Amino acid sequence: MSTTASARLMDGSGLARRLVEETAARAADITGRTGTQPCLATVLVGEDPASVTYVRMKRARCEKAGIRSRHVELPATTTTEELVAVLEDLSQDPEVHGILLQHPVGPHIDERAAFEAIAPEKDVDGVTTSSFATMSFGLPGFVSCTPGGIMRLLDAYDVDPAGKRAVVVGRSAILGKPAGMLLLARNATVTYCHSYTPAADLSAALREADIVVAAVGRPRFIKGEDIKPGAVVIDAGYNEGNVGDVDFDGAAERASLITPVPGGVGPMTIATLLAQTVDAAERQLGLA
């Protein structure tokens, strides 16, 4: 593995590649046994360049993983009611096993109402309140893909959260909050911080953290000098110019493990999405 001044890089790209290969083998097995290819439906509202690129990338990954991709493009003028109707139709379609609503969807749309229109058994992106609840209680269901990818990264590098102090910086419904819940389920002591946490309190929390998950959406928001020596730093941020939420150079001088941006958490998010799509297909086809 590559190294920095002291921290080892957590290779999300390599781990994601292996996970996609495993997922492709599972998808081929399902197709061979049932004659049905796992299918992921992606829904895109408008033509936001970043969203268009993300969806195109996800569809390409689907192809590599042996997953059929159905793409639904909707105009930027789509209303909440129209989007909900599309998602409900996909939820009822037996040929669709997973649904991904690319977000953001535009300020005029009630994003939460749209997410809730996705059937829980097809919520392979882990965005519904049902998925959050089952994840929080450790029940069968789907986790939010980025937090799920983070946990896979920690496992791959033999980082056991049990008994560790974890600080999650960010509280979004599909990243910060579920990341903290997954760490809590693995017996970490979890502290949430966010953009409203006073700087002195944030600094104090980080200096005690064995595991840091940065998910606040602000470039270099977490300073290197606040990282506890030997900590594991997971940077789930992605900002303009390929910059994460962590001051990478400063943090790498103190951390034991750190994710790069790009090439860390991002690839694991997509790989987890594909793996959960195959999980969904197995359940819906009676194979699991």
GICOR-V934869 format. One record per residue. RES is the residue in three letters. BURIAL is # if it has 24 or more other ideal C-beta (glycine too) atoms within 12 Angstrom, else .. D_CENTER is the distance of its C-alpha to the mean C-alpha in Angstrom with 2 decimals. Layout:
BEGIN
<<RES:BURIAL:D_CENTER> <RES:BURIAL:D_CENTER>>
END
This chain:
BEGIN
<<MET:.:23.40> <SER:.:23.81> <THR:.:24.83> <THR:#:25.24> <ALA:.:28.09> <SER:.:26.96> <ALA:#:23.21> <ARG:#:21.86> <LEU:#:18.95> <MET:#:15.94> <ASP:#:15.73> <GLY:#:12.20> <SER:#:13.95> <GLY:.:16.44> <LEU:#:14.34> <ALA:#:12.16> <ARG:.:15.59> <ARG:.:16.93> <LEU:#:14.22> <VAL:#:14.83> <GLU:.:18.50> <GLU:.:18.34> <THR:#:16.56> <ALA:#:19.29> <ALA:.:21.95> <ARG:#:20.80> <ALA:#:20.67> <ALA:.:24.14> <ASP:.:25.42> <ILE:#:24.46> <THR:#:26.09> <GLY:.:29.11> <ARG:.:29.62> <THR:.:29.18> <GLY:.:29.73> <THR:#:26.53> <GLN:#:23.64> <PRO:#:20.12> <CYS:#:19.18> <LEU:#:16.10> <ALA:#:17.21> <THR:#:15.61> <VAL:#:17.16> <LEU:#:17.76> <VAL:#:20.00> <GLY:#:22.11> <GLU:.:22.08> <ASP:.:19.93> <PRO:.:20.05> <ALA:.:16.52> <SER:#:15.19> <VAL:.:17.81> <THR:.:16.78> <TYR:#:13.08> <VAL:#:14.41> <ARG:.:17.07> <MET:#:14.87> <LYS:#:12.81> <ARG:#:16.27> <ALA:.:17.64> <ARG:#:15.10> <CYS:#:16.02> <GLU:.:19.58> <LYS:#:19.16> <ALA:#:17.67> <GLY:#:20.53> <ILE:#:18.65> <ARG:#:20.60> <SER:#:19.05> <ARG:#:20.59> <HIS:#:20.09> <VAL:#:21.37> <GLU:.:22.26> <LEU:#:23.60> <PRO:.:25.68> <ALA:.:24.72> <THR:.:27.46> <THR:#:25.77> <THR:.:26.25> <THR:#:24.13> <GLU:.:26.55> <GLU:#:26.32> <LEU:#:22.54> <VAL:#:22.63> <ALA:.:25.34> <VAL:#:23.41> <LEU:#:20.42> <GLU:.:23.01> <ASP:.:24.82> <LEU:#:21.83> <SER:#:21.17> <GLN:.:24.81> <ASP:.:24.93> <PRO:.:25.29> <GLU:.:24.47> <VAL:#:20.86> <HIS:#:18.57> <GLY:#:15.15> <ILE:#:14.52> <LEU:#:12.05> <LEU:#:13.32> <GLN:#:12.49> <HIS:#:12.60> <PRO:.:14.63> <VAL:#:17.48> <GLY:#:20.40> <PRO:.:22.09> <HIS:.:24.58> <ILE:#:22.16> <ASP:.:21.18> <GLU:#:17.42> <ARG:.:17.31> <ALA:.:20.18> <ALA:#:18.49> <PHE:#:15.37> <GLU:#:17.95> <ALA:#:19.79> <ILE:#:17.28> <ALA:#:18.74> <PRO:#:16.77> <GLU:#:17.57> <LYS:#:15.91> <ASP:#:12.80> <VAL:#:10.53> <ASP:#:7.62> <GLY:#:8.54> <VAL:#:10.00> <THR:#:13.58> <THR:#:15.61> <SER:#:16.61> <SER:#:13.23> <PHE:#:12.93> <ALA:.:16.49> <THR:.:16.37> <MET:#:13.50> <SER:#:15.60> <PHE:.:18.71> <GLY:.:17.53> <LEU:.:18.57> <PRO:.:17.62> <GLY:#:14.79> <PHE:#:11.13> <VAL:#:8.33> <SER:#:5.42> <CYS:#:3.00> <THR:#:1.39> <PRO:#:4.90> <GLY:#:5.92> <GLY:#:5.74> <ILE:#:7.46> <MET:#:9.88> <ARG:#:10.70> <LEU:#:11.55> <LEU:#:13.69> <ASP:.:15.38> <ALA:#:16.16> <TYR:#:17.90> <ASP:.:19.67> <VAL:#:18.39> <ASP:.:19.41> <PRO:#:18.30> <ALA:.:21.40> <GLY:.:23.85> <LYS:#:21.84> <ARG:#:21.45> <ALA:#:17.88> <VAL:#:17.40> <VAL:#:14.29> <VAL:#:15.15> <GLY:#:13.64> <ARG:#:13.66> <SER:#:11.66> <ALA:#:11.27> <ILE:#:7.58> <LEU:#:6.71> <GLY:#:10.10> <LYS:#:11.81> <PRO:#:9.67> <ALA:#:9.11> <GLY:#:12.88> <MET:#:13.64> <LEU:#:12.15> <LEU:#:14.16> <LEU:#:17.06> <ALA:#:17.09> <ARG:#:17.59> <ASN:.:20.51> <ALA:#:19.44> <THR:.:21.22> <VAL:#:18.67> <THR:#:19.58> <TYR:#:17.76> <CYS:#:18.90> <HIS:#:18.30> <SER:.:20.24> <TYR:.:23.18> <THR:#:23.60> <PRO:.:26.90> <ALA:.:26.66> <ALA:.:28.92> <ASP:.:26.91> <LEU:#:23.63> <SER:.:25.54> <ALA:.:27.11> <ALA:#:23.93> <LEU:#:22.32> <ARG:#:25.58> <GLU:.:25.32> <ALA:#:21.68> <ASP:#:21.17> <ILE:#:17.37> <VAL:#:15.91> <VAL:#:12.35> <ALA:#:12.78> <ALA:#:10.81> <VAL:#:13.93> <GLY:#:13.99> <ARG:#:17.40> <PRO:.:18.58> <ARG:#:19.93> <PHE:#:19.93> <ILE:#:20.05> <LYS:#:23.32> <GLY:#:24.08> <GLU:.:27.11> <ASP:#:25.18> <ILE:#:23.27> <LYS:#:25.02> <PRO:.:26.60> <GLY:.:24.76> <ALA:#:21.45> <VAL:#:18.05> <VAL:#:16.07> <ILE:#:12.32> <ASP:#:11.93> <ALA:#:8.62> <GLY:#:11.06> <TYR:#:12.33> <ASN:.:15.79> <GLU:.:18.79> <GLY:.:20.41> <ASN:.:17.48> <VAL:.:17.57> <GLY:#:15.01> <ASP:#:15.52> <VAL:#:17.63> <ASP:#:21.14> <PHE:#:20.37> <ASP:.:24.04> <GLY:.:25.12> <ALA:#:22.33> <ALA:#:22.83> <GLU:#:26.46> <ARG:#:25.72> <ALA:#:22.53> <SER:#:22.74> <LEU:#:19.28> <ILE:#:17.05> <THR:#:14.20> <PRO:#:15.54> <VAL:#:14.40> <PRO:#:14.04> <GLY:#:13.59> <GLY:#:11.48> <VAL:#:7.76> <GLY:#:7.59> <PRO:#:9.18> <MET:#:7.22> <THR:#:4.12> <ILE:#:7.29> <ALA:#:9.11> <THR:#:7.25> <LEU:#:7.72> <LEU:#:11.23> <ALA:#:11.96> <GLN:#:11.32> <THR:#:13.48> <VAL:#:16.14> <ASP:#:15.94> <ALA:#:16.61> <ALA:#:19.42> <GLU:#:20.96> <ARG:#:21.20> <GLN:#:22.56> <LEU:#:25.02> <GLY:.:26.26> <LEU:.:25.29> <ALA:.:23.29>>
END
